[in-house]
Amino acid sequence: MRLLILGGGWFLGRALIEQALERDHNVVTFTRGKSGSVVPEAAPHRGDRANDRDMADLAAMGPWDVVIDTSGMTPGLVERSARVLASEVDRYVYVSTVNVYQGWPTQPLDDSSPIRSYLPYGPPGESSADQYGREKVGCEQAVTSMFGDRATILRPGVIIGPHEYVGRIPWWLRRIAGGGRVLAPGFPDWPIQPIDVRDVAAFTLDVVEQQLAGSFNLTAPIGSATFGGLLDACRQATGGPAELEWVDHDFLISQGVREWTELPLWRPYPGTWKVDSPRARAAGLTCRPLTDTVIDTWEWLSKAGPQPVHERAAELGISPEREAAVLAAWDSRRTR
Ligand SMILES: NC(=O)c1ccc[n+]([C@@H]2O[C@H](COP(=O)([O-])OP(=O)(O)OC[C@H]3O[C@@H](n4cnc5c(N)ncnc54)[C@H](OP(=O)(O)O)[C@@H]3O)[C@@H](O)[C@H]2O)c1
């Protein structure tokens, strides 16, 4: 098949290119060339989706069987891409997120849970996660209104694996490799369900090849992994002599520890990791064990040269001083 990837340079795009080429598809990628990483076997086309001329030039390179949009973050630009490409592609696969659901990140969810409303502006003080979810709803609507049953919407939960730019698993790997007493959030048996980027890519290409329409959550099975398993896998991968100190949710909250970012992947709500993906599972989604992902991520990190710094990486991780202070407060609480 002839595939156009709107994106292709960072994380999911890279995995898609590699697997699409393995499956003998013909791949064109479209990026501005800012992130600097290109899989050379795919045909890279340079341009900015915010630039009408660049989009018109891209459309003139059609037709394609499918466009896979990994880089669409704002409804206006996604609507523009969908409109320009509508007569040049048979199917538009849009990579959205579970943040579109009203109940994220506190409630259990499945494919039929209610999604947020799209409004061009959020309420004052809207969090970046809410803004992201609201705008992704607008992007989904732009694609479905233009492509109808030729649209496919993918809603991954947290994606991890080699080349992960947000840096969640890399942060834990480096922290565990650093050794010493590690502030471990909650409980070892707290369930988590991140999904490997290569499993997302494989399912995306299955959808493309089978021309599946509709929307699909993409998460590892509920309860398939635990936070303790994640940190043990980090110890196994790095050989780091870290000592895990599990500190309960309420205490972390009382210390003002920022959920999700200061201790990556930690949220105190049971619903965060209860996102079910029955449609994708029925369509063949398979997920590798978390330990394999962690080991492969460490292998990549150990060999990787300097990586592009993503804006979202800046907010990640607790400082050594603050980690020590929270642990000291935890110790004094127990000895009181
Ligand atoms: N990471 C997660 O945990 C997670 C979870 C759920 C959903 N998602 C979604 O999954 C998708 C993942 O994307 P990814 O970043 O891994 O994809 P990617 O295709 O690997 O990287 C995005 C590419 O888009 C290009 N790009 C950005 N803005 C552009 C523009 N205006 N015009 C042309 N190209 C542009 C960037 O290159 P240049 O800078 O060179 O242009 C980059 O190569 C996103 O839609 C995200 O919302 C992610």
The ligand as an SDF file (V2000), in Angstrom:
LIG
                    3D

 48 52  0  0  0  0  0  0  0  0999 V2000
    3.4090    9.6050   24.0090 N   0  0  0  0  0  0  0  0  0  0  0  0
    2.2900    9.1540   24.5480 C   0  0  0  0  0  0  0  0  0  0  0  0
    2.2910    8.5870   25.6580 O   0  0  0  0  0  0  0  0  0  0  0  0
    0.9870    9.3060   23.7870 C   0  0  0  0  0  0  0  0  0  0  0  0
   -0.1640    8.7830   24.3490 C   0  0  0  0  0  0  0  0  0  0  0  0
   -1.3740    8.8880   23.6420 C   0  0  0  0  0  0  0  0  0  0  0  0
   -1.3910    9.4860   22.4040 C   0  0  0  0  0  0  0  0  0  0  0  0
   -0.2670   10.0140   21.8930 N   0  0  0  0  0  0  0  0  0  0  0  0
   -0.3520   10.6410   20.5770 C   0  0  0  0  0  0  0  0  0  0  0  0
    0.4850    9.8820   19.7140 O   0  0  0  0  0  0  0  0  0  0  0  0
    1.0340   10.7210   18.7230 C   0  0  0  0  0  0  0  0  0  0  0  0
    2.4960   10.4280   18.8620 C   0  0  0  0  0  0  0  0  0  0  0  0
    3.2180   11.1310   18.0200 O   0  0  0  0  0  0  0  0  0  0  0  0
    4.8070   11.0810   17.9290 P   0  0  0  0  0  0  0  0  0  0  0  0
    5.2910   12.4120   18.3610 O   0  0  0  0  0  0  0  0  0  0  0  0
    5.3670    9.8840   18.5730 O   0  0  0  0  0  0  0  0  0  0  0  0
    4.8720   10.9630   16.3310 O   0  0  0  0  0  0  0  0  0  0  0  0
    6.0800   11.0870   15.3690 P   0  0  0  0  0  0  0  0  0  0  0  0
    5.4920   11.0350   14.0050 O   0  0  0  0  0  0  0  0  0  0  0  0
    7.1530   10.1340   15.6900 O   0  0  0  0  0  0  0  0  0  0  0  0
    6.6630   12.5730   15.6510 O   0  0  0  0  0  0  0  0  0  0  0  0
    5.9330   13.7090   15.3290 C   0  0  0  0  0  0  0  0  0  0  0  0
    6.5300   14.3130   14.0610 C   0  0  0  0  0  0  0  0  0  0  0  0
    5.6900   15.3490   13.5950 O   0  0  0  0  0  0  0  0  0  0  0  0
    6.5020   16.3540   13.0150 C   0  0  0  0  0  0  0  0  0  0  0  0
    5.7480   17.6120   13.0960 N   0  0  0  0  0  0  0  0  0  0  0  0
    5.3510   18.2780   14.2000 C   0  0  0  0  0  0  0  0  0  0  0  0
    4.6750   19.3950   13.8670 N   0  0  0  0  0  0  0  0  0  0  0  0
    4.6510   19.4240   12.5040 C   0  0  0  0  0  0  0  0  0  0  0  0
    4.1230   20.3450   11.5500 C   0  0  0  0  0  0  0  0  0  0  0  0
    3.4800   21.4890   11.9220 N   0  0  0  0  0  0  0  0  0  0  0  0
    4.2690   20.0560   10.2470 N   0  0  0  0  0  0  0  0  0  0  0  0
    4.9230   18.9350    9.8530 C   0  0  0  0  0  0  0  0  0  0  0  0
    5.4570   18.0400   10.7110 N   0  0  0  0  0  0  0  0  0  0  0  0
    5.3240   18.2830   12.0150 C   0  0  0  0  0  0  0  0  0  0  0  0
    7.7910   16.3350   13.8560 C   0  0  0  0  0  0  0  0  0  0  0  0
    8.9360   16.6090   13.1000 O   0  0  0  0  0  0  0  0  0  0  0  0
    9.4950   18.1050   12.9060 P   0  0  0  0  0  0  0  0  0  0  0  0
    9.6470   18.7000   14.2560 O   0  0  0  0  0  0  0  0  0  0  0  0
   10.7830   17.8670   12.1920 O   0  0  0  0  0  0  0  0  0  0  0  0
    8.4830   18.7990   12.0520 O   0  0  0  0  0  0  0  0  0  0  0  0
    7.8950   14.8710   14.2790 C   0  0  0  0  0  0  0  0  0  0  0  0
    8.7570   14.1770   13.4090 O   0  0  0  0  0  0  0  0  0  0  0  0
    0.6040   12.1480   19.0460 C   0  0  0  0  0  0  0  0  0  0  0  0
   -0.4830   12.4950   18.2390 O   0  0  0  0  0  0  0  0  0  0  0  0
    0.1500   12.0660   20.5120 C   0  0  0  0  0  0  0  0  0  0  0  0
   -0.8950   12.9730   20.8080 O   0  0  0  0  0  0  0  0  0  0  0  0
    0.9290    9.9290   22.5430 C   0  0  0  0  0  0  0  0  0  0  0  0
  1  2  1  0
  2  3  2  0
  2  4  1  0
  4  5  1  0
  4 48  2  0
  5  6  2  0
  6  7  1  0
  7  8  2  0
  8  9  1  0
  8 48  1  0
  9 10  1  0
  9 46  1  0
 10 11  1  0
 11 12  1  0
 11 44  1  0
 12 13  1  0
 13 14  1  0
 14 15  2  0
 14 16  1  0
 14 17  1  0
 17 18  1  0
 18 19  2  0
 18 20  1  0
 18 21  1  0
 21 22  1  0
 22 23  1  0
 23 24  1  0
 23 42  1  0
 24 25  1  0
 25 26  1  0
 25 36  1  0
 26 27  1  0
 26 35  1  0
 27 28  2  0
 28 29  1  0
 29 30  1  0
 29 35  2  0
 30 31  1  0
 30 32  2  0
 32 33  1  0
 33 34  2  0
 34 35  1  0
 36 37  1  0
 36 42  1  0
 37 38  1  0
 38 39  2  0
 38 40  1  0
 38 41  1  0
 42 43  1  0
 44 45  1  0
 44 46  1  0
 46 47  1  0
M  CHG  2   8   1  16  -1
M  END
$$$$
